[in-house]
């Protein structure tokens, strides 16, 4: 239990979003949006003009901010920075890949699902790894 990760509980933790405009708008209407004193938001709207570098920078920023507990990212956007998503292994903030209106969910590309499958695969159970 010594390695248990503590989620910051000052007031509350935020959900960060990296997705298309329709997905972001839906979550903003649900109350997920936040703008801090430095005018930094907890979301990035990805469109045809958004570069991979901007997506990478937003992902790195959101995963290092102490006030964010979950980063929700559209799966098609996560595929653009798959190397970053797959190499991220901290429990907080958790990374959650979500479908978008124009791109259906593909479970074969979900990094969390692939890790769970690996942990519960017959090879890992038979060899005694957990």
MMTF fields as JSON, N, C-alpha, C and O atoms, coordinates in Angstrom:
{
  "mmtfVersion": "1.0.0",
  "mmtfProducer": "UNKNOWN",
  "numBonds": 519,
  "numAtoms": 520,
  "numGroups": 130,
  "numChains": 1,
  "numModels": 1,
  "chainsPerModel": [1],
  "groupsPerChain": [130],
  "chainIdList": ["A"],
  "bondAtomList": [4, 2, 8, 6, 12, 10, 16, 14, 20, 18, 24, 22, 28, 26, 32, 30, 36, 34, 40, 38, 44, 42, 48, 46, 52, 50, 56, 54, 60, 58, 64, 62, 68, 66, 72, 70, 76, 74, 80, 78, 84, 82, 88, 86, 92, 90, 96, 94, 100, 98, 104, 102, 108, 106, 112, 110, 116, 114, 120, 118, 124, 122, 128, 126, 132, 130, 136, 134, 140, 138, 144, 142, 148, 146, 152, 150, 156, 154, 160, 158, 164, 162, 168, 166, 172, 170, 176, 174, 180, 178, 184, 182, 188, 186, 192, 190, 196, 194, 200, 198, 204, 202, 208, 206, 212, 210, 216, 214, 220, 218, 224, 222, 228, 226, 232, 230, 236, 234, 240, 238, 244, 242, 248, 246, 252, 250, 256, 254, 260, 258, 264, 262, 268, 266, 272, 270, 276, 274, 280, 278, 284, 282, 288, 286, 292, 290, 296, 294, 300, 298, 304, 302, 308, 306, 312, 310, 316, 314, 320, 318, 324, 322, 328, 326, 332, 330, 336, 334, 340, 338, 344, 342, 348, 346, 352, 350, 356, 354, 360, 358, 364, 362, 368, 366, 372, 370, 376, 374, 380, 378, 384, 382, 388, 386, 392, 390, 396, 394, 400, 398, 404, 402, 408, 406, 412, 410, 416, 414, 420, 418, 424, 422, 428, 426, 432, 430, 436, 434, 440, 438, 444, 442, 448, 446, 452, 450, 456, 454, 460, 458, 464, 462, 468, 466, 472, 470, 476, 474, 480, 478, 484, 482, 488, 486, 492, 490, 496, 494, 500, 498, 504, 502, 508, 506, 512, 510, 516, 514],
  "bondOrderList": [1, 1, 1, 1, 1, 1, 1, 1, 1, 1, 1, 1, 1, 1, 1, 1, 1, 1, 1, 1, 1, 1, 1, 1, 1, 1, 1, 1, 1, 1, 1, 1, 1, 1, 1, 1, 1, 1, 1, 1, 1, 1, 1, 1, 1, 1, 1, 1, 1, 1, 1, 1, 1, 1, 1, 1, 1, 1, 1, 1, 1, 1, 1, 1, 1, 1, 1, 1, 1, 1, 1, 1, 1, 1, 1, 1, 1, 1, 1, 1, 1, 1, 1, 1, 1, 1, 1, 1, 1, 1, 1, 1, 1, 1, 1, 1, 1, 1, 1, 1, 1, 1, 1, 1, 1, 1, 1, 1, 1, 1, 1, 1, 1, 1, 1, 1, 1, 1, 1, 1, 1, 1, 1, 1, 1, 1, 1, 1, 1],
  "groupList": [{"groupName": "UNK", "atomNameList": ["N", "CA", "C", "O"], "elementList": ["N", "C", "C", "O"], "formalChargeList": [0, 0, 0, 0], "bondAtomList": [1, 0, 2, 1, 3, 2], "bondOrderList": [1, 1, 2], "singleLetterCode": "X", "chemCompType": "L-PEPTIDE LINKING"}],
  "groupTypeList": [0, 0, 0, 0, 0, 0, 0, 0, 0, 0, 0, 0, 0, 0, 0, 0, 0, 0, 0, 0, 0, 0, 0, 0, 0, 0, 0, 0, 0, 0, 0, 0, 0, 0, 0, 0, 0, 0, 0, 0, 0, 0, 0, 0, 0, 0, 0, 0, 0, 0, 0, 0, 0, 0, 0, 0, 0, 0, 0, 0, 0, 0, 0, 0, 0, 0, 0, 0, 0, 0, 0, 0, 0, 0, 0, 0, 0, 0, 0, 0, 0, 0, 0, 0, 0, 0, 0, 0, 0, 0, 0, 0, 0, 0, 0, 0, 0, 0, 0, 0, 0, 0, 0, 0, 0, 0, 0, 0, 0, 0, 0, 0, 0, 0, 0, 0, 0, 0, 0, 0, 0, 0, 0, 0, 0, 0, 0, 0, 0, 0],
  "groupIdList": [1, 2, 3, 4, 5, 6, 7, 8, 9, 10, 11, 12, 13, 14, 15, 16, 17, 18, 19, 20, 21, 22, 23, 24, 25, 26, 27, 28, 29, 30, 31, 32, 33, 34, 35, 36, 37, 38, 39, 40, 41, 42, 43, 44, 45, 46, 47, 48, 49, 50, 51, 52, 53, 54, 55, 56, 57, 58, 59, 60, 61, 62, 63, 64, 65, 66, 67, 68, 69, 70, 71, 72, 73, 74, 75, 76, 77, 78, 79, 80, 81, 82, 83, 84, 85, 86, 87, 88, 89, 90, 91, 92, 93, 94, 95, 96, 97, 98, 99, 100, 101, 102, 103, 104, 105, 106, 107, 108, 109, 110, 111, 112, 113, 114, 115, 116, 117, 118, 119, 120, 121, 122, 123, 124, 125, 126, 127, 128, 129, 130],
  "secStructList": [7, 6, 6, 7, 7, 7, 7, 7, 7, 1, 1, 7, 7, 3, 3, 3, 3, 3, 3, 7, 2, 2, 2, 2, 2, 2, 2, 2, 2, 6, 6, 7, 7, 7, 5, 7, 6, 6, 7, 7, 5, 1, 3, 3, 3, 7, 7, 6, 6, 7, 7, 2, 2, 2, 2, 2, 2, 2, 2, 2, 2, 2, 2, 2, 7, 6, 6, 3, 3, 3, 3, 3, 3, 3, 2, 2, 2, 2, 2, 2, 6, 2, 2, 2, 2, 2, 2, 7, 7, 7, 1, 1, 1, 3, 3, 3, 3, 3, 7, 7, 1, 1, 1, 7, 7, 7, 4, 4, 4, 7, 2, 2, 2, 2, 2, 2, 2, 2, 2, 6, 1, 2, 2, 2, 2, 2, 6, 6, 7, 7],
  "xCoordList": [0.798, 0.0, 0.843, 0.305, 2.156, 3.02, 3.041, 3.288, 2.785, 2.829, 1.471, 1.302, 0.514, -0.824, -0.793, -0.228, -1.408, -1.415, -2.572, -3.7, -2.292, -3.308, -3.796, -2.991, -5.097, -5.684, -5.807, -6.326, -5.341, -5.462, -6.918, -7.781, -7.194, -8.571, -8.733, -9.513, -8.01, -8.141, -9.596, -10.199, -10.158, -11.573, -12.216, -13.161, -11.697, -12.175, -11.157, -10.268, -11.295, -10.403, -11.179, -12.397, -10.46, -11.075, -10.981, -10.171, -11.825, -11.746, -11.237, -11.81, -10.173, -9.64, -10.147, -10.398, -10.294, -10.83, -9.944, -9.505, -9.689, -9.052, -9.933, -9.938, -10.678, -11.65, -12.105, -11.628, -13.042, -13.607, -14.581, -14.949, -14.977, -15.798, -17.139, -17.572, -17.8, -19.098, -18.996, -19.833, -17.989, -17.787, -17.461, -18.021, -16.561, -16.196, -17.42, -17.656, -18.2, -19.392, -20.36, -20.908, -20.579, -21.473, -20.992, -21.791, -19.704, -19.169, -19.149, -19.343, -18.918, -18.971, -20.39, -20.572, -21.381, -22.77, -23.119, -24.005, -22.421, -22.639, -21.872, -22.022, -21.046, -20.357, -18.925, -18.374, -18.302, -16.935, -15.901, -14.789, -16.228, -15.264, -14.749, -15.453, -13.503, -12.888, -11.843, -11.097, -11.811, -10.783, -10.173, -10.88, -8.834, -8.196, -7.813, -8.125, -7.152, -6.785, -5.833, -5.817, -5.044, -4.112, -4.757, -4.076, -6.091, -6.88, -6.55, -6.717, -6.087, -5.808, -7.078, -7.71, -7.444, -8.629, -8.242, -7.066, -9.241, -9.005, -9.471, -9.835, -9.456, -9.864, -9.107, -8.624, -9.02, -8.445, -9.406, -9.722, -9.873, -10.734, -9.847, -9.044, -10.009, -9.201, -10.031, -11.128, -9.482, -10.112, -9.054, -7.948, -9.389, -8.459, -7.21, -6.191, -7.27, -6.125, -5.217, -4.124, -5.654, -4.869, -3.715, -3.917, -2.511, -1.338, -1.138, -1.643, -0.399, -0.073, 0.742, 0.589, 1.591, 2.405, 1.516, 1.802, 0.453, -0.47, -1.18, -1.387, -1.546, -2.201, -1.226, -1.599, 0.012, 1.035, 1.244, 1.301, 1.357, 1.581, 0.405, 0.608, -0.814, -1.99, -2.019, -2.318, -1.711, -1.694, -0.66, -0.94, 0.534, 1.589, 1.195, 1.439, 0.588, 0.157, -0.909, -0.814, -1.926, -3.021, -2.565, -3.076, -1.621, -1.169, -0.18, 0.161, 0.28, 1.185, 0.516, 1.078, -0.661, -1.37, -1.895, -2.445, -1.724, -2.134, -3.629, -4.156, -4.329, -5.753, -6.625, -7.849, -6.014, -6.761, -6.683, -5.599, -7.861, -7.926, -8.163, -7.762, -8.819, -9.129, -8.872, -9.24, -8.238, -8.082, -8.898, -8.58, -9.955, -10.778, -10.298, -10.213, -9.986, -9.461, -10.196, -10.365, -10.632, -11.286, -10.301, -9.114, -10.809, -9.917, -9.162, -7.988, -9.823, -9.123, -8.011, -7.01, -8.172, -7.118, -5.996, -4.817, -6.37, -5.371, -4.519, -3.331, -5.11, -4.347, -3.272, -2.245, -3.497, -2.497, -1.266, -0.16, -1.461, -0.35, -0.261, 0.019, -0.5, -0.556, 0.697, 0.603, 1.869, 3.105, 3.088, 3.604, 2.519, 2.427, 1.395, 1.642, 0.247, -0.824, -0.384, -0.611, 0.245, 0.672, 1.827, 1.956, 2.658, 3.792, 3.411, 4.181, 2.241, 1.795, 1.337, 0.496, 1.881, 1.538, 1.211, 1.173, 0.976, 0.587, -0.904, -1.695, -1.294, -2.718, -3.543, -4.738, -2.92, -3.628, -2.814, -1.636, -3.361, -4.727, -4.906, -4.003, -6.087, -6.419, -6.73, -7.309, -6.349, -6.613, -7.79, -7.774, -8.805, -9.997, -10.235, -10.476, -10.169, -10.42, -11.912, -12.538, -12.468, -13.908, -14.169, -13.32, -15.342, -15.677, -16.098, -16.385, -16.131, -16.659, -17.776, -18.014, -18.445, -19.589, -19.19, -19.911, -18.06, -17.637, -16.716, -16.484, -16.188, -15.238, -15.708, -15.664, -16.154, -16.64, -15.511, -14.336, -15.9, -14.949, -14.4, -15.155, -13.091, -12.432, -11.683, -10.635, -12.195, -11.552, -10.138, -9.383, -9.766, -8.409, -7.354, -6.178, -7.751, -6.801, -6.819, -6.023, -7.69, -7.81, -6.662, -6.51, -5.853, -4.672, -5.038, -4.355, -6.096, -6.507, -7.006, -6.636, -7.839, -8.374, -7.267, -7.317, -6.268, -5.179, -4.343, -3.852, -4.178, -3.455, -4.234, -3.651, -5.542, -6.379, -6.344, -6.231, -6.439, -6.371, -5.043, -4.997, -3.965, -2.652, -2.592, -2.09, -3.105, -3.053, -3.856, -3.495, -4.943, -5.795, -5.653, -6.479, -4.621, -4.426, -3.98, -3.48, -4.17, -3.806, -2.312, -1.911, -1.471, -0.038, 0.381, 1.21, -0.185, 0.233, -0.275, 0.408, -1.456, -1.998, -1.204, -0.864, -0.899, -0.183, 1.244, 1.777, 1.853, 3.241, 3.327, 4.42, 2.19, 2.212, 2.345, 2.397, 2.403, 2.478, 1.103, 0.123, 1.024, -0.264, -0.053, -1.005],
  "yCoordList": [-1.194, 0.0, 1.261, 2.361, 1.124, 2.3, 3.037, 4.242, 2.331, 2.957, 3.466, 3.761, 3.577, 4.021, 5.478, 6.335, 5.746, 7.092, 7.875, 7.386, 9.073, 9.94, 10.927, 11.586, 11.028, 12.016, 13.315, 13.306, 14.437, 15.708, 16.017, 15.89, 16.417, 16.683, 18.078, 18.277, 19.038, 20.416, 20.844, 21.056, 20.974, 21.265, 20.169, 19.511, 19.99, 18.936, 18.723, 19.547, 17.629, 17.331, 17.527, 17.358, 17.88, 18.175, 16.997, 16.087, 17.041, 16.135, 16.955, 17.999, 16.508, 17.186, 16.455, 15.25, 17.191, 16.629, 17.0, 18.143, 16.017, 16.252, 15.531, 14.302, 16.313, 15.703, 16.705, 17.838, 16.262, 17.122, 18.127, 18.002, 19.102, 20.196, 19.731, 20.221, 18.804, 18.331, 17.624, 17.832, 16.799, 16.086, 17.06, 16.961, 17.996, 18.994, 19.818, 20.062, 20.248, 21.058, 20.319, 20.905, 19.042, 18.251, 18.192, 18.339, 17.98, 17.912, 19.292, 19.395, 20.353, 21.699, 22.028, 22.649, 21.618, 21.84, 21.047, 21.435, 19.943, 19.13, 19.674, 19.166, 20.712, 21.35, 20.923, 21.167, 20.297, 19.81, 20.916, 20.798, 21.977, 23.008, 23.818, 24.031, 24.268, 25.096, 26.0, 25.581, 27.249, 28.196, 28.756, 29.31, 28.605, 29.071, 30.543, 31.203, 31.042, 32.458, 32.872, 34.034, 31.93, 32.216, 32.016, 32.024, 31.836, 31.637, 30.303, 30.172, 29.324, 27.979, 27.142, 27.129, 26.451, 25.602, 24.154, 23.791, 23.344, 21.922, 21.091, 19.925, 21.708, 20.979, 21.501, 22.633, 20.638, 21.011, 20.53, 19.343, 21.477, 21.123, 20.777, 21.591, 19.552, 19.063, 19.175, 18.626, 19.897, 19.986, 19.743, 19.298, 20.03, 19.747, 20.623, 20.277, 21.744, 22.652, 22.344, 22.9, 21.479, 21.148, 20.226, 19.217, 20.582, 19.768, 18.675, 18.764, 17.656, 16.572, 17.135, 16.688, 18.095, 18.717, 19.395, 19.302, 20.068, 20.706, 19.655, 19.86, 18.54, 17.459, 16.862, 16.615, 16.632, 16.103, 17.04, 16.592, 18.337, 19.311, 19.348, 19.426, 19.291, 19.29, 18.024, 18.086, 16.878, 15.62, 15.674, 15.288, 16.156, 16.255, 17.236, 16.975, 18.357, 19.338, 18.755, 18.873, 18.124, 17.579, 16.444, 16.306, 15.637, 14.512, 14.934, 14.129, 16.169, 16.64, 17.629, 17.948, 18.112, 19.034, 18.283, 17.189, 18.869, 18.211, 18.31, 17.561, 19.213, 19.377, 18.541, 18.664, 17.698, 16.86, 15.402, 14.873, 14.751, 13.358, 12.403, 11.241, 12.892, 12.052, 12.853, 14.025, 12.219, 12.821, 11.969, 10.804, 12.569, 11.884, 12.321, 13.515, 11.349, 11.646, 10.795, 9.59, 11.43, 10.681, 9.664, 9.95, 8.476, 7.412, 7.749, 7.405, 8.415, 8.751, 9.774, 9.781, 10.631, 11.573, 10.82, 11.083, 9.884, 9.076, 8.29, 8.076, 7.861, 7.137, 8.019, 7.514, 9.332, 10.253, 10.348, 10.597, 10.148, 10.215, 8.895, 8.88, 7.796, 6.474, 6.176, 5.578, 6.582, 6.316, 6.986, 6.413, 8.164, 8.845, 8.18, 7.968, 7.857, 7.242, 5.881, 5.563, 5.073, 3.734, 3.778, 2.88, 4.802, 4.875, 5.498, 5.412, 6.122, 6.721, 5.607, 4.792, 5.563, 4.461, 4.898, 4.057, 6.17, 6.625, 6.402, 6.519, 6.08, 5.854, 7.144, 7.123, 8.255, 9.534, 10.581, 10.742, 11.289, 11.173, 9.934, 9.532, 9.352, 8.187, 8.638, 9.705, 7.833, 8.128, 7.27, 6.048, 7.916, 7.213, 7.558, 8.716, 6.556, 6.767, 6.615, 5.644, 7.589, 7.6, 7.67, 8.148, 7.195, 7.315, 8.746, 9.538, 9.06, 10.349, 10.107, 8.978, 11.174, 11.062, 10.494, 9.676, 10.925, 10.536, 9.325, 8.768, 8.91, 7.8, 6.793, 7.096, 5.61, 4.63, 4.084, 4.129, 3.575, 3.0, 1.683, 0.85, 1.5, 0.263, -0.306, 0.224, -1.369, -1.9, -2.424, -2.565, -2.715, -3.217, -2.129, -2.441, -0.866, 0.238, 0.846, 1.745, 0.395, 0.97, 0.493, -0.705, 1.445, 1.091, 0.466, -0.449, 0.942, 0.383, -1.042, -1.937, -1.246, -2.584, -3.575, -4.728, -3.142, -4.048, -4.411, -5.535, -3.468, -3.785, -4.761, -5.661, -4.589, -5.5, -6.893, -7.888, -6.968, -8.272, -8.956, -10.166, -8.184, -8.761, -9.308, -10.408, -8.535, -8.959, -10.231, -11.047, -10.391, -11.555, -12.625, -13.532, -12.523, -13.523, -14.848, -14.904, -15.89, -17.225, -17.337, -18.034, -16.665, -16.749, -16.11, -16.664, -14.954, -14.294, -15.026, -15.042, -15.63, -16.39, -17.673, -18.044, -18.367, -19.645, -19.459, -20.336, -18.35, -18.137, -17.572, -17.418, -17.267, -16.771, -15.254, -14.723, -14.539, -13.063, -12.492, -13.009, -11.428, -10.737, -9.269, -8.502],
  "zCoordList": [0.0, 0.0, 0.0, -0.131, 0.145, 0.195, -1.136, -1.167, -2.242, -3.566, -4.025, -5.209, -3.141, -3.501, -3.947, -3.268, -5.101, -5.663, -5.061, -5.005, -4.619, -4.047, -5.098, -5.756, -5.256, -6.152, -5.371, -4.255, -5.927, -5.223, -4.909, -5.777, -3.689, -3.278, -2.701, -1.77, -3.238, -2.744, -2.785, -1.733, -3.932, -4.09, -4.913, -4.476, -6.088, -6.963, -8.068, -8.281, -8.752, -9.871, -11.175, -11.22, -12.214, -13.499, -14.456, -14.279, -15.466, -16.601, -17.767, -18.08, -18.416, -19.6, -20.841, -20.802, -21.937, -23.172, -24.355, -24.485, -25.213, -26.505, -27.521, -27.594, -28.304, -29.21, -30.262, -30.311, -31.108, -32.133, -31.493, -30.325, -32.274, -31.741, -31.187, -30.144, -31.854, -31.374, -30.033, -29.155, -29.872, -28.609, -27.483, -26.391, -27.747, -26.739, -26.354, -25.171, -27.344, -27.066, -26.165, -25.232, -26.43, -25.584, -24.141, -23.215, -23.943, -22.583, -21.922, -20.71, -22.703, -22.131, -21.666, -20.618, -22.433, -22.025, -20.768, -20.007, -20.559, -19.352, -18.152, -17.041, -18.367, -17.245, -17.03, -15.957, -18.006, -17.848, -18.04, -17.525, -18.76, -19.11, -17.934, -16.947, -18.061, -17.028, -17.68, -18.565, -17.218, -17.642, -16.358, -15.516, -16.214, -14.983, -15.087, -16.079, -14.085, -14.033, -15.151, -15.556, -15.647, -16.751, -18.115, -19.14, -18.122, -19.344, -20.027, -21.24, -19.261, -19.779, -19.645, -18.589, -20.71, -20.681, -20.393, -20.434, -20.104, -19.876, -21.066, -20.918, -22.253, -23.45, -24.674, -24.697, -25.686, -26.977, -28.046, -28.129, -28.875, -29.998, -31.186, -31.642, -31.677, -32.801, -34.075, -34.173, -35.045, -36.358, -37.434, -37.129, -38.676, -39.774, -39.718, -40.317, -39.011, -38.918, -37.721, -37.619, -36.832, -35.646, -36.039, -36.714, -35.613, -35.944, -34.897, -33.777, -35.282, -34.35, -33.185, -32.048, -33.459, -32.404, -31.361, -30.168, -31.777, -30.84, -29.983, -28.787, -30.597, -29.858, -28.844, -27.697, -29.256, -28.349, -27.161, -26.015, -27.434, -26.366, -25.389, -24.177, -25.91, -25.035, -24.186, -22.993, -24.788, -24.037, -22.915, -21.78, -23.245, -22.223, -21.12, -19.942, -21.495, -20.492, -19.575, -18.353, -20.164, -19.361, -18.456, -17.345, -18.901, -18.08, -16.998, -16.131, -17.033, -15.981, -15.027, -13.979, -15.369, -14.475, -13.263, -13.39, -12.096, -10.854, -10.599, -9.776, -11.282, -11.05, -11.982, -11.955, -12.798, -13.736, -13.301, -13.053, -13.211, -12.789, -13.952, -13.894, -15.018, -16.172, -17.439, -17.526, -18.422, -19.742, -20.707, -20.949, -21.255, -22.244, -23.619, -23.907, -24.462, -25.796, -26.82, -26.635, -27.899, -28.974, -29.533, -29.688, -29.833, -30.251, -31.539, -31.677, -32.473, -33.716, -33.462, -34.178, -32.458, -32.08, -31.37, -31.606, -30.499, -29.797, -30.79, -30.549, -31.899, -32.915, -33.542, -33.994, -33.574, -34.126, -33.23, -33.709, -31.93, -30.964, -30.198, -29.0, -30.899, -30.261, -29.443, -28.371, -29.929, -29.197, -27.822, -26.863, -27.703, -26.397, -25.492, -24.305, -26.06, -25.273, -24.747, -23.58, -25.604, -25.19, -24.19, -23.358, -24.261, -23.335, -21.997, -21.04, -21.911, -20.653, -19.719, -20.097, -18.5, -17.593, -16.169, -15.271, -15.939, -14.602, -14.381, -15.318, -13.148, -12.898, -12.862, -13.16, -12.503, -12.416, -13.142, -12.823, -14.084, -14.568, -15.452, -16.187, -15.355, -16.168, -17.591, -17.798, -18.556, -19.96, -20.407, -20.254, -20.958, -21.418, -22.879, -23.217, -23.741, -25.163, -25.425, -24.999, -26.13, -26.384, -27.892, -28.644, -28.336, -29.758, -30.083, -29.185, -31.353, -31.782, -32.789, -33.219, -33.15, -34.049, -35.417, -35.99, -35.923, -37.266, -37.31, -38.383, -36.167, -36.12, -35.067, -33.874, -35.479, -34.504, -33.628, -33.992, -32.482, -31.529, -32.069, -32.57, -31.966, -32.391, -31.187, -30.816, -30.57, -29.359, -29.576, -28.614, -30.816, -31.068, -30.89, -30.708, -30.939, -30.769, -29.381, -29.108, -28.494, -27.161, -26.274, -26.034, -25.789, -24.994, -23.653, -23.195, -23.022, -21.73, -21.909, -21.15, -22.908, -23.164, -23.508, -23.08, -24.277, -24.627, -23.397, -23.293, -22.466, -21.225, -20.357, -19.753, -20.293, -19.515, -20.133, -19.416, -21.453, -22.119, -21.839, -21.615, -21.851, -21.575, -20.146, -19.917, -19.196, -17.798, -17.546, -16.698, -18.29, -18.068, -19.149, -19.236, -19.965, -21.017, -20.412, -19.289, -21.171, -20.688, -20.423, -19.492, -21.221, -21.014, -19.692, -18.97, -19.374, -18.151, -16.915, -15.892, -16.985, -15.843, -15.674, -14.551, -16.789, -16.717, -16.211, -15.53, -16.529, -16.097, -14.681, -14.138, -14.092, -12.712, -12.614, -11.504, -13.734, -13.69, -13.493, -14.029, -12.727, -12.523, -12.586, -12.44]
}
